[in-house]
Amino acid sequence: MNLSNIPSKKLVEGVSGKYVHTTSFTVGYVSIDKGAIMPLHSHVHEQTSQVISGELEMTIDGKTEILKPGSIIIIPSNALHSARAITDCTVIDTFCPVREDYK
């Protein structure tokens, strides 16, 4: 499988990802434009977000952190969270169980 062959899915304005699904989890290679906002939301999935490039402000259950390359954060199931790109960012998100809505 080659990432360039996977279609991109737009999540919100300025946020899009390419997703790979196994039987138990989903991995997303996500591009976020500077200034883009992922609005406050929650989901049943546990999630990790790892910043590959750029700076991302992330708020989880009211606590805000600035994530830089090499940062990884854990988002528990049903936790309210949001994000704002300080710069253009590349992030790898992993979800468990599978994000059926991203297929």
PyMOL CGO cylinders between C-alpha atoms (Angstrom):
from pymol import cmd
from pymol.cgo import CYLINDER

trace = [
    CYLINDER, 0.00, 0.00, 0.00, 1.27, 3.46, -0.88, 0.3, 1, 1, 1, 1, 1, 1,
    CYLINDER, 1.27, 3.46, -0.88, 0.01, 6.57, 0.90, 0.3, 1, 1, 1, 1, 1, 1,
    CYLINDER, 0.01, 6.57, 0.90, -0.15, 8.46, -2.40, 0.3, 1, 1, 1, 1, 1, 1,
    CYLINDER, -0.15, 8.46, -2.40, -2.80, 5.98, -3.63, 0.3, 1, 1, 1, 1, 1, 1,
    CYLINDER, -2.80, 5.98, -3.63, -5.14, 6.55, -0.68, 0.3, 1, 1, 1, 1, 1, 1,
    CYLINDER, -5.14, 6.55, -0.68, -7.89, 9.12, -1.30, 0.3, 1, 1, 1, 1, 1, 1,
    CYLINDER, -7.89, 9.12, -1.30, -7.93, 12.14, 1.00, 0.3, 1, 1, 1, 1, 1, 1,
    CYLINDER, -7.93, 12.14, 1.00, -10.95, 12.78, 3.25, 0.3, 1, 1, 1, 1, 1, 1,
    CYLINDER, -10.95, 12.78, 3.25, -11.78, 16.38, 4.22, 0.3, 1, 1, 1, 1, 1, 1,
    CYLINDER, -11.78, 16.38, 4.22, -12.80, 16.56, 7.89, 0.3, 1, 1, 1, 1, 1, 1,
    CYLINDER, -12.80, 16.56, 7.89, -13.33, 20.32, 8.21, 0.3, 1, 1, 1, 1, 1, 1,
    CYLINDER, -13.33, 20.32, 8.21, -12.01, 23.34, 6.31, 0.3, 1, 1, 1, 1, 1, 1,
    CYLINDER, -12.01, 23.34, 6.31, -8.22, 23.10, 6.32, 0.3, 1, 1, 1, 1, 1, 1,
    CYLINDER, -8.22, 23.10, 6.32, -8.06, 19.57, 7.80, 0.3, 1, 1, 1, 1, 1, 1,
    CYLINDER, -8.06, 19.57, 7.80, -7.81, 16.45, 5.63, 0.3, 1, 1, 1, 1, 1, 1,
    CYLINDER, -7.81, 16.45, 5.63, -6.49, 12.96, 6.12, 0.3, 1, 1, 1, 1, 1, 1,
    CYLINDER, -6.49, 12.96, 6.12, -5.63, 9.70, 4.46, 0.3, 1, 1, 1, 1, 1, 1,
    CYLINDER, -5.63, 9.70, 4.46, -6.81, 6.72, 6.51, 0.3, 1, 1, 1, 1, 1, 1,
    CYLINDER, -6.81, 6.72, 6.51, -5.79, 3.09, 6.74, 0.3, 1, 1, 1, 1, 1, 1,
    CYLINDER, -5.79, 3.09, 6.74, -8.10, 0.64, 8.53, 0.3, 1, 1, 1, 1, 1, 1,
    CYLINDER, -8.10, 0.64, 8.53, -7.33, -2.72, 10.09, 0.3, 1, 1, 1, 1, 1, 1,
    CYLINDER, -7.33, -2.72, 10.09, -9.80, -4.98, 11.89, 0.3, 1, 1, 1, 1, 1, 1,
    CYLINDER, -9.80, -4.98, 11.89, -9.05, -3.23, 15.22, 0.3, 1, 1, 1, 1, 1, 1,
    CYLINDER, -9.05, -3.23, 15.22, -7.82, 0.31, 14.60, 0.3, 1, 1, 1, 1, 1, 1,
    CYLINDER, -7.82, 0.31, 14.60, -7.52, 3.22, 12.16, 0.3, 1, 1, 1, 1, 1, 1,
    CYLINDER, -7.52, 3.22, 12.16, -4.39, 5.22, 11.38, 0.3, 1, 1, 1, 1, 1, 1,
    CYLINDER, -4.39, 5.22, 11.38, -4.63, 8.62, 9.74, 0.3, 1, 1, 1, 1, 1, 1,
    CYLINDER, -4.63, 8.62, 9.74, -1.97, 10.73, 8.07, 0.3, 1, 1, 1, 1, 1, 1,
    CYLINDER, -1.97, 10.73, 8.07, -3.48, 14.19, 8.61, 0.3, 1, 1, 1, 1, 1, 1,
    CYLINDER, -3.48, 14.19, 8.61, -2.60, 17.55, 7.02, 0.3, 1, 1, 1, 1, 1, 1,
    CYLINDER, -2.60, 17.55, 7.02, -3.73, 20.67, 8.85, 0.3, 1, 1, 1, 1, 1, 1,
    CYLINDER, -3.73, 20.67, 8.85, -3.43, 24.17, 7.38, 0.3, 1, 1, 1, 1, 1, 1,
    CYLINDER, -3.43, 24.17, 7.38, -2.19, 27.04, 9.52, 0.3, 1, 1, 1, 1, 1, 1,
    CYLINDER, -2.19, 27.04, 9.52, -5.14, 28.56, 11.40, 0.3, 1, 1, 1, 1, 1, 1,
    CYLINDER, -5.14, 28.56, 11.40, -7.46, 25.59, 10.80, 0.3, 1, 1, 1, 1, 1, 1,
    CYLINDER, -7.46, 25.59, 10.80, -9.62, 24.60, 13.75, 0.3, 1, 1, 1, 1, 1, 1,
    CYLINDER, -9.62, 24.60, 13.75, -10.95, 21.15, 14.59, 0.3, 1, 1, 1, 1, 1, 1,
    CYLINDER, -10.95, 21.15, 14.59, -13.98, 22.13, 16.68, 0.3, 1, 1, 1, 1, 1, 1,
    CYLINDER, -13.98, 22.13, 16.68, -14.71, 20.75, 20.14, 0.3, 1, 1, 1, 1, 1, 1,
    CYLINDER, -14.71, 20.75, 20.14, -16.00, 17.19, 19.84, 0.3, 1, 1, 1, 1, 1, 1,
    CYLINDER, -16.00, 17.19, 19.84, -15.81, 13.74, 21.37, 0.3, 1, 1, 1, 1, 1, 1,
    CYLINDER, -15.81, 13.74, 21.37, -16.06, 10.16, 20.15, 0.3, 1, 1, 1, 1, 1, 1,
    CYLINDER, -16.06, 10.16, 20.15, -16.03, 6.69, 21.65, 0.3, 1, 1, 1, 1, 1, 1,
    CYLINDER, -16.03, 6.69, 21.65, -12.62, 5.95, 20.12, 0.3, 1, 1, 1, 1, 1, 1,
    CYLINDER, -12.62, 5.95, 20.12, -9.39, 6.20, 22.09, 0.3, 1, 1, 1, 1, 1, 1,
    CYLINDER, -9.39, 6.20, 22.09, -7.01, 8.34, 20.07, 0.3, 1, 1, 1, 1, 1, 1,
    CYLINDER, -7.01, 8.34, 20.07, -3.33, 9.19, 19.95, 0.3, 1, 1, 1, 1, 1, 1,
    CYLINDER, -3.33, 9.19, 19.95, -2.08, 12.18, 17.99, 0.3, 1, 1, 1, 1, 1, 1,
    CYLINDER, -2.08, 12.18, 17.99, 1.59, 12.48, 17.10, 0.3, 1, 1, 1, 1, 1, 1,
    CYLINDER, 1.59, 12.48, 17.10, 2.90, 15.70, 15.55, 0.3, 1, 1, 1, 1, 1, 1,
    CYLINDER, 2.90, 15.70, 15.55, 5.32, 15.02, 12.71, 0.3, 1, 1, 1, 1, 1, 1,
    CYLINDER, 5.32, 15.02, 12.71, 5.77, 18.65, 11.63, 0.3, 1, 1, 1, 1, 1, 1,
    CYLINDER, 5.77, 18.65, 11.63, 4.45, 22.05, 12.68, 0.3, 1, 1, 1, 1, 1, 1,
    CYLINDER, 4.45, 22.05, 12.68, 2.88, 23.29, 15.90, 0.3, 1, 1, 1, 1, 1, 1,
    CYLINDER, 2.88, 23.29, 15.90, -0.60, 22.32, 17.07, 0.3, 1, 1, 1, 1, 1, 1,
    CYLINDER, -0.60, 22.32, 17.07, -2.55, 23.70, 20.01, 0.3, 1, 1, 1, 1, 1, 1,
    CYLINDER, -2.55, 23.70, 20.01, -4.71, 20.94, 21.44, 0.3, 1, 1, 1, 1, 1, 1,
    CYLINDER, -4.71, 20.94, 21.44, -7.26, 21.13, 24.23, 0.3, 1, 1, 1, 1, 1, 1,
    CYLINDER, -7.26, 21.13, 24.23, -8.42, 17.94, 25.95, 0.3, 1, 1, 1, 1, 1, 1,
    CYLINDER, -8.42, 17.94, 25.95, -11.02, 18.12, 28.73, 0.3, 1, 1, 1, 1, 1, 1,
    CYLINDER, -11.02, 18.12, 28.73, -10.23, 21.82, 29.25, 0.3, 1, 1, 1, 1, 1, 1,
    CYLINDER, -10.23, 21.82, 29.25, -6.42, 21.43, 29.40, 0.3, 1, 1, 1, 1, 1, 1,
    CYLINDER, -6.42, 21.43, 29.40, -4.50, 23.11, 26.55, 0.3, 1, 1, 1, 1, 1, 1,
    CYLINDER, -4.50, 23.11, 26.55, -1.03, 22.10, 25.34, 0.3, 1, 1, 1, 1, 1, 1,
    CYLINDER, -1.03, 22.10, 25.34, 1.17, 23.18, 22.44, 0.3, 1, 1, 1, 1, 1, 1,
    CYLINDER, 1.17, 23.18, 22.44, 2.40, 20.13, 20.54, 0.3, 1, 1, 1, 1, 1, 1,
    CYLINDER, 2.40, 20.13, 20.54, 5.58, 20.26, 18.45, 0.3, 1, 1, 1, 1, 1, 1,
    CYLINDER, 5.58, 20.26, 18.45, 7.34, 17.65, 16.29, 0.3, 1, 1, 1, 1, 1, 1,
    CYLINDER, 7.34, 17.65, 16.29, 7.87, 14.49, 18.33, 0.3, 1, 1, 1, 1, 1, 1,
    CYLINDER, 7.87, 14.49, 18.33, 4.97, 15.27, 20.70, 0.3, 1, 1, 1, 1, 1, 1,
    CYLINDER, 4.97, 15.27, 20.70, 2.37, 12.57, 21.20, 0.3, 1, 1, 1, 1, 1, 1,
    CYLINDER, 2.37, 12.57, 21.20, -0.83, 12.97, 23.16, 0.3, 1, 1, 1, 1, 1, 1,
    CYLINDER, -0.83, 12.97, 23.16, -3.45, 10.48, 24.31, 0.3, 1, 1, 1, 1, 1, 1,
    CYLINDER, -3.45, 10.48, 24.31, -7.14, 11.34, 24.04, 0.3, 1, 1, 1, 1, 1, 1,
    CYLINDER, -7.14, 11.34, 24.04, -9.31, 9.05, 26.16, 0.3, 1, 1, 1, 1, 1, 1,
    CYLINDER, -9.31, 9.05, 26.16, -12.61, 7.68, 24.92, 0.3, 1, 1, 1, 1, 1, 1,
    CYLINDER, -12.61, 7.68, 24.92, -15.41, 10.31, 25.07, 0.3, 1, 1, 1, 1, 1, 1,
    CYLINDER, -15.41, 10.31, 25.07, -13.03, 13.14, 26.11, 0.3, 1, 1, 1, 1, 1, 1,
    CYLINDER, -13.03, 13.14, 26.11, -14.01, 16.55, 24.77, 0.3, 1, 1, 1, 1, 1, 1,
    CYLINDER, -14.01, 16.55, 24.77, -11.18, 17.85, 22.59, 0.3, 1, 1, 1, 1, 1, 1,
    CYLINDER, -11.18, 17.85, 22.59, -10.33, 20.42, 19.94, 0.3, 1, 1, 1, 1, 1, 1,
    CYLINDER, -10.33, 20.42, 19.94, -7.29, 21.59, 18.01, 0.3, 1, 1, 1, 1, 1, 1,
    CYLINDER, -7.29, 21.59, 18.01, -5.95, 24.71, 16.30, 0.3, 1, 1, 1, 1, 1, 1,
    CYLINDER, -5.95, 24.71, 16.30, -2.99, 24.73, 13.92, 0.3, 1, 1, 1, 1, 1, 1,
    CYLINDER, -2.99, 24.73, 13.92, -0.44, 27.39, 14.85, 0.3, 1, 1, 1, 1, 1, 1,
    CYLINDER, -0.44, 27.39, 14.85, 1.48, 26.51, 11.67, 0.3, 1, 1, 1, 1, 1, 1,
    CYLINDER, 1.48, 26.51, 11.67, 0.89, 24.06, 8.84, 0.3, 1, 1, 1, 1, 1, 1,
    CYLINDER, 0.89, 24.06, 8.84, 1.01, 20.63, 10.50, 0.3, 1, 1, 1, 1, 1, 1,
    CYLINDER, 1.01, 20.63, 10.50, 1.35, 16.97, 9.70, 0.3, 1, 1, 1, 1, 1, 1,
    CYLINDER, 1.35, 16.97, 9.70, -0.10, 14.66, 12.36, 0.3, 1, 1, 1, 1, 1, 1,
    CYLINDER, -0.10, 14.66, 12.36, -0.50, 10.91, 12.65, 0.3, 1, 1, 1, 1, 1, 1,
    CYLINDER, -0.50, 10.91, 12.65, -3.74, 9.98, 14.43, 0.3, 1, 1, 1, 1, 1, 1,
    CYLINDER, -3.74, 9.98, 14.43, -4.51, 6.46, 15.63, 0.3, 1, 1, 1, 1, 1, 1,
    CYLINDER, -4.51, 6.46, 15.63, -8.02, 5.45, 16.69, 0.3, 1, 1, 1, 1, 1, 1,
    CYLINDER, -8.02, 5.45, 16.69, -9.25, 2.32, 18.44, 0.3, 1, 1, 1, 1, 1, 1,
    CYLINDER, -9.25, 2.32, 18.44, -11.71, 0.85, 17.59, 0.3, 1, 1, 1, 1, 1, 1,
    CYLINDER, -11.71, 0.85, 17.59, -11.86, 1.43, 13.82, 0.3, 1, 1, 1, 1, 1, 1,
    CYLINDER, -11.86, 1.43, 13.82, -13.31, 4.77, 12.66, 0.3, 1, 1, 1, 1, 1, 1,
    CYLINDER, -13.31, 4.77, 12.66, -16.07, 3.39, 10.48, 0.3, 1, 1, 1, 1, 1, 1,
    CYLINDER, -16.07, 3.39, 10.48, -17.12, 6.96, 9.66, 0.3, 1, 1, 1, 1, 1, 1,
    CYLINDER, -17.12, 6.96, 9.66, -13.69, 7.58, 8.05, 0.3, 1, 1, 1, 1, 1, 1,
    CYLINDER, -13.69, 7.58, 8.05, -13.98, 4.65, 5.61, 0.3, 1, 1, 1, 1, 1, 1,
]
cmd.load_cgo(trace, "trace")
